Amino acid sequence: MDSRPRGNPAAEDADREAESPQLEVSVVIPCLNEANSVGLCVEKAIRAFQAHGLRGEVVVADNGSVDGSAEEAARCGARVIRVEPRGYGATLRAGIAASRGAFVVMGDADDSYDFSEVSRFVEMLRRGYDVVMGNRFRGEIKPGAMPWHHRRIGNPCLTALLNVLFHAGIGDSHCGMRGFTRAVYQRMDLRCTGMEFASEFVIKAAQLGARMTEIPITLWPDKRGRPPHLRSFRDGWRHLRFMLLYAPNWLFLAPGGVLLSAGLFLVFWLLAGPRHLTPRIILDVHSMIFGVFFTLLGAQIISVGFFAKVFSYSTRFDHAGVSLKRLLRRVKLEHGLGAGTLLFLVGLLGSGRVAWHWAASGFGPLHEVRAVLFWSMWLFLGVQIVFSSVFLSMLGISRGTYIGDYEFK
């Protein structure tokens, strides 16, 4: 016997929804004052559902439109949700969270992307791909659809940098039309609320090892009838800044390693005495001073890089880090304290010997400048390693990731 209560419309609607097949695809469209074009986008998506037998929905995430965009989208058949936090990423995240399809296809509300092509994205997702990116450069960019500096400089350069840093293998990383499975999206744990959402999406998909592919699409001139929300240089810088902050190996460890190596080379090369590069160019103790500076600066930058890597991983901001995780399981606070203390003592003993000789000479002219620089450098490095190790351990504890004693969660 069916014991469910009768006469409750809300309960009956919930029952019908639970018994009905799951939606296959949700088209999510972020919207802010797009009354001239959002209706066209909704209608194209719905016609695509009907033409290809797709069980789908259109979700328009409205970010505070005042021109009737939300009403126009609802009139054309979309489910409209209101999103209060401002920003492209915040709007998309809310729209995707409210959608119900197993697959999600997103695109802008200015009719620059053709939502009649939704079925092409769904077809690739059915084949087992986790992410399907549109590629405007492999497809077609209609005259007037993209400014020349976006087409020739901005998009190619940012895409190339993203591929170098994160090995995404994508030809158009900032295409606004893309499809993905709900399962892979939930694993991404996207955080960005602004335009950086587009870069974060691709980076985390690459880090998760998601199966990604691209399909050529056409970019049309928009029909918004107003200036675009995108600001070329401001938003380009935001993407660049985000990628660099997300890649501490390149931002910190690589330049820090170069400085450290160059500094140590100069110090050891000049320890024995002056070096004659040419009859007129002689590197002496003054160049050795710069070598010490480079060494200490490089070590400091590397320390900050490790801080950034541990913070990113322990806060789940960075889904990579297998090598980092293995390293931190093996290297404990005590290892850093031991290495730092050893270097400090070596530097202290060497500096003490120089000070003893200087005192024995009555504190007159100090001739062992090279020795002072050499031993002081190891003393300062030791101190730096000790305090950096302590801070790394504190950072791990504060994030529930006690370094070296417990496995990362």
LUMKEBA-453106 format. One record per residue (C-alpha): residue number from 1; x negated, y, z. Coordinates in pm, 1 decimal. Layout:
# LUMKEBA-453106
{seq=NUM; x=X; y=Y; z=Z};
...
# end
This chain:
# LUMKEBA-453106
{seq=1; x=0.0; y=0.0; z=0.0};
{seq=2; x=-121.7; y=348.7; z=-84.5};
{seq=3; x=-149.6; y=536.6; z=245.8};
{seq=4; x=-255.6; y=871.5; z=102.1};
{seq=5; x=-28.6; y=1163.0; z=203.1};
{seq=6; x=226.9; y=1281.2; z=-50.9};
{seq=7; x=344.3; y=1632.2; z=-115.4};
{seq=8; x=-0.2; y=1788.3; z=-73.9};
{seq=9; x=-98.3; y=1950.6; z=-406.7};
{seq=10; x=-457.6; y=2006.6; z=-303.3};
{seq=11; x=-501.5; y=1642.2; z=-199.6};
{seq=12; x=-335.0; y=1521.5; z=-519.5};
{seq=13; x=-566.1; y=1739.4; z=-731.1};
{seq=14; x=-867.3; y=1601.2; z=-545.7};
{seq=15; x=-742.4; y=1247.0; z=-602.8};
{seq=16; x=-695.3; y=1307.3; z=-974.5};
{seq=17; x=-1043.1; y=1458.2; z=-1001.0};
{seq=18; x=-1198.6; y=1163.7; z=-815.0};
{seq=19; x=-1017.2; y=913.8; z=-1039.8};
{seq=20; x=-1097.7; y=1097.5; z=-1365.3};
{seq=21; x=-1418.5; y=1024.9; z=-1556.8};
{seq=22; x=-1715.3; y=1244.0; z=-1466.3};
{seq=23; x=-1777.7; y=1538.7; z=-1692.0};
{seq=24; x=-2059.2; y=1463.2; z=-1931.6};
{seq=25; x=-2181.3; y=1816.4; z=-1993.8};
{seq=26; x=-2151.7; y=2157.9; z=-1834.4};
{seq=27; x=-2238.9; y=2466.0; z=-2036.0};
{seq=28; x=-2361.4; y=2730.0; z=-1790.4};
{seq=29; x=-2374.4; y=3090.8; z=-1906.4};
{seq=30; x=-2512.9; y=3372.0; z=-1687.7};
{seq=31; x=-2330.2; y=3696.2; z=-1749.0};
{seq=32; x=-2370.1; y=4063.8; z=-1662.8};
{seq=33; x=-2159.2; y=4310.2; z=-1860.9};
{seq=34; x=-2131.6; y=4097.1; z=-2175.9};
{seq=35; x=-1764.0; y=4159.9; z=-2261.8};
{seq=36; x=-1841.2; y=4198.4; z=-2633.1};
{seq=37; x=-1994.5; y=3853.7; z=-2667.3};
{seq=38; x=-1923.2; y=3619.7; z=-2375.3};
{seq=39; x=-1586.1; y=3515.4; z=-2518.9};
{seq=40; x=-1751.6; y=3410.0; z=-2846.1};
{seq=41; x=-1997.9; y=3194.1; z=-2653.3};
{seq=42; x=-1722.5; y=3024.9; z=-2454.4};
{seq=43; x=-1511.3; y=2956.0; z=-2761.1};
{seq=44; x=-1805.9; y=2807.8; z=-2954.0};
{seq=45; x=-1890.0; y=2574.1; z=-2666.5};
{seq=46; x=-1529.3; y=2455.5; z=-2631.1};
{seq=47; x=-1500.9; y=2395.6; z=-3005.2};
{seq=48; x=-1823.8; y=2194.0; z=-2988.1};
{seq=49; x=-1669.2; y=1976.8; z=-2714.3};
{seq=50; x=-1363.4; y=1914.3; z=-2928.7};
{seq=51; x=-1555.8; y=1851.4; z=-3251.1};
{seq=52; x=-1789.8; y=1593.5; z=-3097.4};
{seq=53; x=-1561.7; y=1431.8; z=-2841.2};
{seq=54; x=-1751.3; y=1564.4; z=-2541.9};
{seq=55; x=-1595.5; y=1577.1; z=-2198.3};
{seq=56; x=-1726.8; y=1911.1; z=-2083.7};
{seq=57; x=-1669.7; y=2242.8; z=-1915.4};
{seq=58; x=-1793.9; y=2598.2; z=-1955.6};
{seq=59; x=-1905.1; y=2774.2; z=-1638.7};
{seq=60; x=-1966.4; y=3147.7; z=-1661.6};
{seq=61; x=-2166.5; y=3278.3; z=-1366.1};
{seq=62; x=-2081.2; y=3646.5; z=-1342.4};
{seq=63; x=-2336.8; y=3863.5; z=-1163.5};
{seq=64; x=-2119.4; y=4167.1; z=-1095.0};
{seq=65; x=-1987.6; y=4271.5; z=-1436.2};
{seq=66; x=-1774.3; y=4584.7; z=-1443.7};
{seq=67; x=-1671.3; y=4574.5; z=-1810.3};
{seq=68; x=-1416.9; y=4292.5; z=-1796.9};
{seq=69; x=-1663.2; y=4015.8; z=-1889.6};
{seq=70; x=-1530.5; y=3777.7; z=-1626.6};
{seq=71; x=-1170.9; y=3825.6; z=-1737.3};
{seq=72; x=-1264.3; y=3774.7; z=-2103.7};
{seq=73; x=-1454.8; y=3455.0; z=-2023.0};
{seq=74; x=-1162.5; y=3316.4; z=-1822.0};
{seq=75; x=-916.7; y=3406.5; z=-2100.5};
{seq=76; x=-1124.5; y=3207.8; z=-2347.6};
{seq=77; x=-1124.3; y=2897.9; z=-2128.0};
{seq=78; x=-1427.1; y=2922.2; z=-1900.9};
{seq=79; x=-1437.2; y=2860.0; z=-1530.1};
{seq=80; x=-1576.7; y=3180.9; z=-1382.4};
{seq=81; x=-1768.7; y=3200.6; z=-1057.6};
{seq=82; x=-1877.4; y=3523.9; z=-893.8};
{seq=83; x=-2243.0; y=3549.9; z=-791.7};
{seq=84; x=-2338.2; y=3823.8; z=-547.5};
{seq=85; x=-2720.6; y=3791.9; z=-527.8};
{seq=86; x=-2861.6; y=3981.6; z=-821.8};
{seq=87; x=-3098.6; y=3833.5; z=-1075.2};
{seq=88; x=-3114.9; y=3600.8; z=-1374.4};
{seq=89; x=-3245.2; y=3309.3; z=-1171.8};
{seq=90; x=-3000.2; y=3359.1; z=-884.8};
{seq=91; x=-2710.4; y=3367.7; z=-1131.1};
{seq=92; x=-2818.5; y=3051.1; z=-1309.9};
{seq=93; x=-2883.1; y=2863.4; z=-988.3};
{seq=94; x=-2534.2; y=2946.8; z=-863.6};
{seq=95; x=-2376.2; y=2853.3; z=-1195.1};
{seq=96; x=-2558.3; y=2519.9; z=-1212.2};
{seq=97; x=-2469.3; y=2444.1; z=-849.5};
{seq=98; x=-2101.1; y=2503.3; z=-929.0};
{seq=99; x=-2104.2; y=2290.6; z=-1245.2};
{seq=100; x=-2000.1; y=1924.9; z=-1245.8};
{seq=101; x=-2148.0; y=1768.4; z=-1558.1};
{seq=102; x=-2416.1; y=1499.8; z=-1560.2};
{seq=103; x=-2589.1; y=1710.9; z=-1826.8};
{seq=104; x=-2628.0; y=2088.1; z=-1820.2};
{seq=105; x=-2687.0; y=2313.9; z=-2119.6};
{seq=106; x=-2763.8; y=2677.2; z=-2040.9};
{seq=107; x=-2778.9; y=2979.9; z=-2266.0};
{seq=108; x=-2733.5; y=3355.1; z=-2264.1};
{seq=109; x=-2398.0; y=3531.4; z=-2293.1};
{seq=110; x=-2501.0; y=3770.6; z=-2571.7};
{seq=111; x=-2428.8; y=3521.7; z=-2853.9};
{seq=112; x=-2794.2; y=3511.3; z=-2958.8};
{seq=113; x=-2782.6; y=3132.6; z=-2909.8};
{seq=114; x=-2529.3; y=2923.6; z=-3097.5};
{seq=115; x=-2331.4; y=2713.9; z=-2850.6};
{seq=116; x=-2192.5; y=2515.3; z=-3141.8};
{seq=117; x=-2522.5; y=2323.8; z=-3111.7};
{seq=118; x=-2446.0; y=2188.7; z=-2765.0};
{seq=119; x=-2399.8; y=1838.4; z=-2904.4};
{seq=120; x=-2761.2; y=1832.7; z=-3031.9};
{seq=121; x=-2888.3; y=1884.3; z=-2677.1};
{seq=122; x=-2648.8; y=1621.2; z=-2540.9};
{seq=123; x=-2763.9; y=1371.9; z=-2803.8};
{seq=124; x=-3127.3; y=1402.3; z=-2692.4};
{seq=125; x=-3029.4; y=1379.0; z=-2325.6};
{seq=126; x=-2835.2; y=1061.8; z=-2402.8};
{seq=127; x=-3153.5; y=918.1; z=-2551.5};
{seq=128; x=-3319.2; y=941.6; z=-2211.2};
{seq=129; x=-3491.1; y=1279.1; z=-2213.1};
{seq=130; x=-3475.5; y=1474.1; z=-1887.9};
{seq=131; x=-3527.3; y=1818.3; z=-2041.9};
{seq=132; x=-3447.7; y=1937.7; z=-2393.0};
{seq=133; x=-3589.8; y=2278.4; z=-2478.9};
{seq=134; x=-3475.6; y=2489.5; z=-2769.6};
{seq=135; x=-3760.0; y=2609.7; z=-2990.8};
{seq=136; x=-3692.2; y=2928.4; z=-3182.9};
{seq=137; x=-4028.5; y=2925.6; z=-3359.1};
{seq=138; x=-3973.1; y=2579.3; z=-3504.5};
{seq=139; x=-3620.7; y=2680.3; z=-3602.0};
{seq=140; x=-3531.2; y=3024.6; z=-3730.8};
{seq=141; x=-3543.5; y=3376.3; z=-3591.7};
{seq=142; x=-3301.9; y=3596.1; z=-3780.7};
{seq=143; x=-3409.5; y=3951.9; z=-3875.5};
{seq=144; x=-3364.3; y=4184.7; z=-3579.1};
{seq=145; x=-3316.3; y=3898.9; z=-3331.4};
{seq=146; x=-3654.6; y=3929.9; z=-3158.4};
{seq=147; x=-3890.0; y=4231.6; z=-3130.9};
{seq=148; x=-4219.5; y=4180.3; z=-3313.2};
{seq=149; x=-4428.2; y=4207.7; z=-2994.5};
{seq=150; x=-4220.1; y=3933.0; z=-2831.3};
{seq=151; x=-4252.6; y=3713.3; z=-3139.8};
{seq=152; x=-4622.3; y=3769.8; z=-3214.1};
{seq=153; x=-4772.2; y=3847.2; z=-2872.3};
{seq=154; x=-4556.9; y=3798.6; z=-2563.7};
{seq=155; x=-4394.8; y=3458.8; z=-2613.4};
{seq=156; x=-4691.5; y=3285.9; z=-2785.6};
{seq=157; x=-4942.1; y=3412.2; z=-2526.3};
{seq=158; x=-4731.3; y=3325.8; z=-2222.4};
{seq=159; x=-4644.2; y=2986.4; z=-2367.1};
{seq=160; x=-5009.3; y=2912.6; z=-2443.7};
{seq=161; x=-5114.8; y=3012.9; z=-2091.6};
{seq=162; x=-4842.5; y=2798.9; z=-1935.2};
{seq=163; x=-4956.8; y=2499.9; z=-2140.8};
{seq=164; x=-5321.2; y=2553.3; z=-2043.1};
{seq=165; x=-5242.8; y=2586.4; z=-1673.5};
{seq=166; x=-4974.4; y=2319.1; z=-1641.9};
{seq=167; x=-5006.9; y=2093.0; z=-1950.7};
{seq=168; x=-4637.7; y=2129.1; z=-2034.9};
{seq=169; x=-4682.5; y=2074.1; z=-2408.4};
{seq=170; x=-4397.2; y=2311.1; z=-2492.8};
{seq=171; x=-4397.2; y=2539.6; z=-2797.2};
{seq=172; x=-4140.8; y=2794.9; z=-2674.0};
{seq=173; x=-4141.3; y=2800.4; z=-2296.0};
{seq=174; x=-3917.9; y=3106.8; z=-2266.2};
{seq=175; x=-3633.3; y=2997.5; z=-2488.1};
{seq=176; x=-3312.7; y=3073.8; z=-2299.9};
{seq=177; x=-3121.6; y=2776.7; z=-2439.6};
{seq=178; x=-3218.3; y=2445.8; z=-2285.1};
{seq=179; x=-3052.9; y=2127.6; z=-2164.5};
{seq=180; x=-3137.6; y=1897.9; z=-1875.1};
{seq=181; x=-3000.0; y=1625.4; z=-1654.9};
{seq=182; x=-2857.8; y=1711.0; z=-1318.3};
{seq=183; x=-3083.2; y=1449.5; z=-1161.5};
{seq=184; x=-3407.5; y=1613.7; z=-1273.9};
{seq=185; x=-3278.5; y=1960.6; z=-1189.1};
{seq=186; x=-3207.9; y=1858.5; z=-830.5};
{seq=187; x=-3563.6; y=1728.7; z=-799.2};
{seq=188; x=-3707.3; y=2060.6; z=-921.8};
{seq=189; x=-3594.8; y=2260.9; z=-617.1};
{seq=190; x=-3613.0; y=2590.5; z=-807.7};
{seq=191; x=-3665.7; y=2902.3; z=-594.6};
{seq=192; x=-3696.9; y=3204.1; z=-826.4};
{seq=193; x=-3411.7; y=3452.3; z=-844.0};
{seq=194; x=-3540.5; y=3667.1; z=-1131.5};
{seq=195; x=-3663.4; y=3615.8; z=-1486.7};
{seq=196; x=-3944.1; y=3391.9; z=-1355.3};
{seq=197; x=-3680.0; y=3118.8; z=-1331.3};
{seq=198; x=-3755.4; y=3030.9; z=-1695.3};
{seq=199; x=-4124.3; y=2968.9; z=-1622.9};
{seq=200; x=-4063.5; y=2792.4; z=-1291.9};
{seq=201; x=-3824.7; y=2553.5; z=-1464.1};
{seq=202; x=-4082.7; y=2441.3; z=-1721.6};
{seq=203; x=-4368.3; y=2426.5; z=-1469.4};
{seq=204; x=-4180.9; y=2206.6; z=-1225.8};
{seq=205; x=-4048.8; y=1983.9; z=-1501.9};
{seq=206; x=-4408.9; y=1929.0; z=-1614.6};
{seq=207; x=-4529.1; y=1865.5; z=-1259.4};
{seq=208; x=-4253.9; y=1610.1; z=-1201.5};
{seq=209; x=-4353.9; y=1425.7; z=-1517.4};
{seq=210; x=-4008.6; y=1480.1; z=-1667.8};
{seq=211; x=-3953.1; y=1351.5; z=-2020.1};
{seq=212; x=-3936.9; y=1670.9; z=-2224.3};
{seq=213; x=-3873.6; y=1736.6; z=-2589.7};
{seq=214; x=-3783.8; y=2031.2; z=-2813.3};
{seq=215; x=-3531.8; y=2083.4; z=-3089.0};
{seq=216; x=-3542.7; y=2366.3; z=-3342.6};
{seq=217; x=-3268.5; y=2623.9; z=-3295.9};
{seq=218; x=-3170.1; y=2954.3; z=-3451.1};
{seq=219; x=-3194.5; y=3285.7; z=-3268.9};
{seq=220; x=-2935.8; y=3540.3; z=-3384.5};
{seq=221; x=-2920.7; y=3915.6; z=-3323.3};
{seq=222; x=-2729.5; y=3967.9; z=-3001.6};
{seq=223; x=-2380.2; y=4116.0; z=-2992.2};
{seq=224; x=-2394.2; y=4269.3; z=-2648.1};
{seq=225; x=-2352.7; y=4628.0; z=-2775.2};
{seq=226; x=-2582.2; y=4772.8; z=-2509.4};
{seq=227; x=-2956.2; y=4777.8; z=-2422.4};
{seq=228; x=-3091.2; y=4436.6; z=-2309.1};
{seq=229; x=-3151.3; y=4353.3; z=-1943.4};
{seq=230; x=-3499.3; y=4227.8; z=-2037.4};
{seq=231; x=-3784.6; y=4475.1; z=-1990.3};
{seq=232; x=-4075.8; y=4357.9; z=-2202.8};
{seq=233; x=-4378.3; y=4462.1; z=-2000.1};
{seq=234; x=-4222.1; y=4442.4; z=-1655.0};
{seq=235; x=-4077.0; y=4095.9; z=-1706.4};
{seq=236; x=-4381.2; y=3976.5; z=-1901.4};
{seq=237; x=-4600.4; y=4072.6; z=-1607.6};
{seq=238; x=-4363.8; y=3896.2; z=-1368.2};
{seq=239; x=-4397.7; y=3573.7; z=-1567.6};
{seq=240; x=-4776.2; y=3609.6; z=-1582.7};
{seq=241; x=-4800.7; y=3687.2; z=-1212.2};
{seq=242; x=-4582.5; y=3389.5; z=-1124.2};
{seq=243; x=-4787.8; y=3147.5; z=-1332.8};
{seq=244; x=-5112.5; y=3266.2; z=-1176.1};
{seq=245; x=-4973.2; y=3245.9; z=-823.5};
{seq=246; x=-4852.6; y=2896.4; z=-903.4};
{seq=247; x=-5198.6; y=2788.5; z=-1022.9};
{seq=248; x=-5440.3; y=2837.0; z=-730.7};
{seq=249; x=-5702.3; y=2622.2; z=-905.2};
{seq=250; x=-5733.0; y=2884.8; z=-1177.3};
{seq=251; x=-5661.7; y=3192.5; z=-967.8};
{seq=252; x=-5887.9; y=3109.2; z=-672.9};
{seq=253; x=-6093.4; y=2792.2; z=-700.9};
{seq=254; x=-6235.6; y=2844.9; z=-1050.0};
{seq=255; x=-6360.6; y=3204.0; z=-1001.5};
{seq=256; x=-6466.9; y=3124.9; z=-645.1};
{seq=257; x=-6665.1; y=2826.3; z=-767.4};
{seq=258; x=-6836.5; y=3035.9; z=-1036.5};
{seq=259; x=-6936.0; y=3302.8; z=-784.9};
{seq=260; x=-7056.5; y=3046.6; z=-532.3};
{seq=261; x=-7264.6; y=2861.6; z=-791.0};
{seq=262; x=-7415.0; y=3180.4; z=-931.9};
{seq=263; x=-7497.7; y=3307.2; z=-584.6};
{seq=264; x=-7665.0; y=2987.0; z=-471.8};
{seq=265; x=-7865.7; y=2971.8; z=-793.5};
{seq=266; x=-7995.9; y=3326.0; z=-740.5};
{seq=267; x=-8080.8; y=3261.9; z=-376.1};
{seq=268; x=-8276.2; y=2940.6; z=-436.8};
{seq=269; x=-8437.2; y=3071.5; z=-756.3};
{seq=270; x=-8569.9; y=3384.8; z=-585.1};
{seq=271; x=-8657.3; y=3223.7; z=-251.1};
{seq=272; x=-9012.5; y=3147.3; z=-361.9};
{seq=273; x=-9083.5; y=3497.6; z=-489.8};
{seq=274; x=-9013.8; y=3747.3; z=-771.8};
{seq=275; x=-8915.0; y=3617.3; z=-1115.0};
{seq=276; x=-9035.2; y=3787.7; z=-1434.0};
{seq=277; x=-8774.4; y=3768.5; z=-1706.8};
{seq=278; x=-8967.9; y=4005.8; z=-1933.4};
{seq=279; x=-9269.2; y=4228.4; z=-1870.3};
{seq=280; x=-9026.4; y=4505.7; z=-1774.9};
{seq=281; x=-8747.8; y=4306.3; z=-1603.9};
{seq=282; x=-8833.2; y=4159.3; z=-1265.2};
{seq=283; x=-8580.1; y=4003.8; z=-1027.2};
{seq=284; x=-8687.7; y=4033.8; z=-665.5};
{seq=285; x=-8544.1; y=4040.7; z=-316.6};
{seq=286; x=-8278.5; y=4296.0; z=-410.6};
{seq=287; x=-8130.0; y=4050.0; z=-660.6};
{seq=288; x=-8146.4; y=3784.6; z=-389.3};
{seq=289; x=-7925.1; y=4009.6; z=-175.1};
{seq=290; x=-7662.6; y=4001.1; z=-449.6};
{seq=291; x=-7699.0; y=3622.4; z=-458.9};
{seq=292; x=-7608.4; y=3606.6; z=-89.1};
{seq=293; x=-7311.0; y=3837.8; z=-147.8};
{seq=294; x=-7189.3; y=3624.4; z=-439.5};
{seq=295; x=-7222.2; y=3306.9; z=-232.8};
{seq=296; x=-7025.5; y=3441.3; z=62.7};
{seq=297; x=-6760.3; y=3600.5; z=-160.1};
{seq=298; x=-6720.3; y=3279.5; z=-361.2};
{seq=299; x=-6682.5; y=3072.9; z=-45.1};
{seq=300; x=-6418.4; y=3315.6; z=82.1};
{seq=301; x=-6218.8; y=3297.7; z=-241.3};
{seq=302; x=-6234.9; y=2916.5; z=-236.7};
{seq=303; x=-6106.9; y=2917.9; z=121.7};
{seq=304; x=-5811.7; y=3134.4; z=20.7};
{seq=305; x=-5748.4; y=2894.6; z=-269.1};
{seq=306; x=-5722.5; y=2602.7; z=-27.9};
{seq=307; x=-5489.3; y=2806.9; z=192.5};
{seq=308; x=-5268.8; y=2870.8; z=-112.4};
{seq=309; x=-5270.6; y=2504.7; z=-218.7};
{seq=310; x=-5178.3; y=2372.8; z=125.4};
{seq=311; x=-4907.9; y=2636.1; z=167.6};
{seq=312; x=-4760.9; y=2563.7; z=-176.9};
{seq=313; x=-4753.5; y=2190.4; z=-121.7};
{seq=314; x=-4634.9; y=2187.7; z=238.4};
{seq=315; x=-4345.2; y=2423.4; z=158.1};
{seq=316; x=-4249.9; y=2201.5; z=-139.7};
{seq=317; x=-4315.2; y=2498.3; z=-369.6};
{seq=318; x=-4563.0; y=2287.1; z=-563.6};
{seq=319; x=-4454.7; y=1936.6; z=-664.1};
{seq=320; x=-4802.4; y=1839.8; z=-777.8};
{seq=321; x=-5086.8; y=1778.1; z=-540.5};
{seq=322; x=-5156.1; y=1403.7; z=-547.4};
{seq=323; x=-5530.9; y=1471.4; z=-540.5};
{seq=324; x=-5482.2; y=1736.6; z=-271.9};
{seq=325; x=-5273.0; y=1497.4; z=-65.5};
{seq=326; x=-5539.5; y=1227.3; z=-88.4};
{seq=327; x=-5811.0; y=1474.9; z=6.9};
{seq=328; x=-5625.8; y=1607.1; z=308.6};
{seq=329; x=-5547.4; y=1258.2; z=431.0};
{seq=330; x=-5919.9; y=1186.4; z=441.1};
{seq=331; x=-6058.3; y=1522.4; z=552.0};
{seq=332; x=-5962.4; y=1618.7; z=905.9};
{seq=333; x=-6009.2; y=1936.7; z=1103.1};
{seq=334; x=-6304.0; y=1773.9; z=1276.4};
{seq=335; x=-6483.5; y=1728.4; z=943.4};
{seq=336; x=-6460.3; y=2100.2; z=871.3};
{seq=337; x=-6566.1; y=2189.3; z=1223.0};
{seq=338; x=-6860.3; y=1952.4; z=1203.2};
{seq=339; x=-6983.0; y=2077.9; z=865.0};
{seq=340; x=-6939.8; y=2441.0; z=963.4};
{seq=341; x=-7114.6; y=2392.5; z=1296.6};
{seq=342; x=-7404.8; y=2213.0; z=1128.8};
{seq=343; x=-7455.5; y=2495.2; z=878.0};
{seq=344; x=-7425.0; y=2751.5; z=1157.4};
{seq=345; x=-7690.8; y=2576.8; z=1366.6};
{seq=346; x=-7925.8; y=2541.0; z=1068.3};
{seq=347; x=-7887.2; y=2910.8; z=993.1};
{seq=348; x=-7922.9; y=3001.1; z=1358.8};
{seq=349; x=-8245.3; y=2800.8; z=1399.9};
{seq=350; x=-8394.3; y=2945.3; z=1082.6};
{seq=351; x=-8299.9; y=3299.5; z=1179.1};
{seq=352; x=-8430.8; y=3238.6; z=1530.0};
{seq=353; x=-8767.2; y=3130.4; z=1394.4};
{seq=354; x=-8789.6; y=3448.6; z=1185.7};
{seq=355; x=-8688.7; y=3658.6; z=1487.3};
{seq=356; x=-8952.5; y=3484.9; z=1701.1};
{seq=357; x=-9228.3; y=3568.6; z=1452.2};
{seq=358; x=-9103.4; y=3925.0; z=1425.6};
{seq=359; x=-9102.3; y=3965.3; z=1805.3};
{seq=360; x=-9452.1; y=3819.1; z=1825.6};
{seq=361; x=-9571.4; y=4088.3; z=1584.5};
{seq=362; x=-9431.7; y=4359.7; z=1811.7};
{seq=363; x=-9116.1; y=4426.7; z=1604.8};
{seq=364; x=-9311.3; y=4608.3; z=1340.4};
{seq=365; x=-9243.6; y=4582.7; z=966.3};
{seq=366; x=-9030.7; y=4277.5; z=880.2};
{seq=367; x=-9197.9; y=4099.9; z=588.5};
{seq=368; x=-8989.3; y=3780.3; z=585.8};
{seq=369; x=-8687.8; y=3940.9; z=418.6};
{seq=370; x=-8628.6; y=3640.5; z=192.7};
{seq=371; x=-8618.8; y=3407.5; z=489.8};
{seq=372; x=-8379.7; y=3641.0; z=672.3};
{seq=373; x=-8141.9; y=3641.6; z=374.4};
{seq=374; x=-8166.7; y=3265.8; z=324.8};
{seq=375; x=-8103.2; y=3158.6; z=683.4};
{seq=376; x=-7842.8; y=3428.6; z=750.1};
{seq=377; x=-7645.2; y=3307.6; z=450.5};
{seq=378; x=-7612.3; y=2956.5; z=598.1};
{seq=379; x=-7522.4; y=3099.5; z=938.6};
{seq=380; x=-7240.9; y=3311.5; z=787.8};
{seq=381; x=-7118.3; y=3021.5; z=571.9};
{seq=382; x=-7100.6; y=2799.5; z=877.7};
{seq=383; x=-6889.5; y=3051.5; z=1067.7};
{seq=384; x=-6661.1; y=3093.6; z=768.5};
{seq=385; x=-6608.5; y=2717.5; z=727.3};
{seq=386; x=-6529.4; y=2671.2; z=1097.3};
{seq=387; x=-6260.1; y=2939.3; z=1102.8};
{seq=388; x=-6121.8; y=2840.6; z=762.6};
{seq=389; x=-6086.3; y=2480.9; z=879.7};
{seq=390; x=-5898.0; y=2590.2; z=1189.7};
{seq=391; x=-5662.8; y=2806.8; z=985.9};
{seq=392; x=-5599.2; y=2526.6; z=735.7};
{seq=393; x=-5503.8; y=2297.5; z=1021.1};
{seq=394; x=-5277.4; y=2562.6; z=1173.7};
{seq=395; x=-5114.0; y=2616.5; z=835.1};
{seq=396; x=-5045.2; y=2245.8; z=807.3};
{seq=397; x=-4897.8; y=2225.9; z=1156.7};
{seq=398; x=-4675.5; y=2527.8; z=1098.6};
{seq=399; x=-4530.4; y=2361.3; z=790.5};
{seq=400; x=-4482.1; y=2016.0; z=940.0};
{seq=401; x=-4783.8; y=1882.8; z=752.9};
{seq=402; x=-5051.6; y=1807.4; z=1009.1};
{seq=403; x=-5362.5; y=1774.7; z=800.9};
{seq=404; x=-5558.9; y=1454.4; z=825.7};
{seq=405; x=-5351.5; y=1280.5; z=1093.6};
{seq=406; x=-5009.1; y=1222.8; z=938.5};
{seq=407; x=-4899.4; y=1160.5; z=584.7};
{seq=408; x=-4729.8; y=1439.6; z=395.3};
{seq=409; x=-4355.2; y=1406.1; z=390.3};
# end
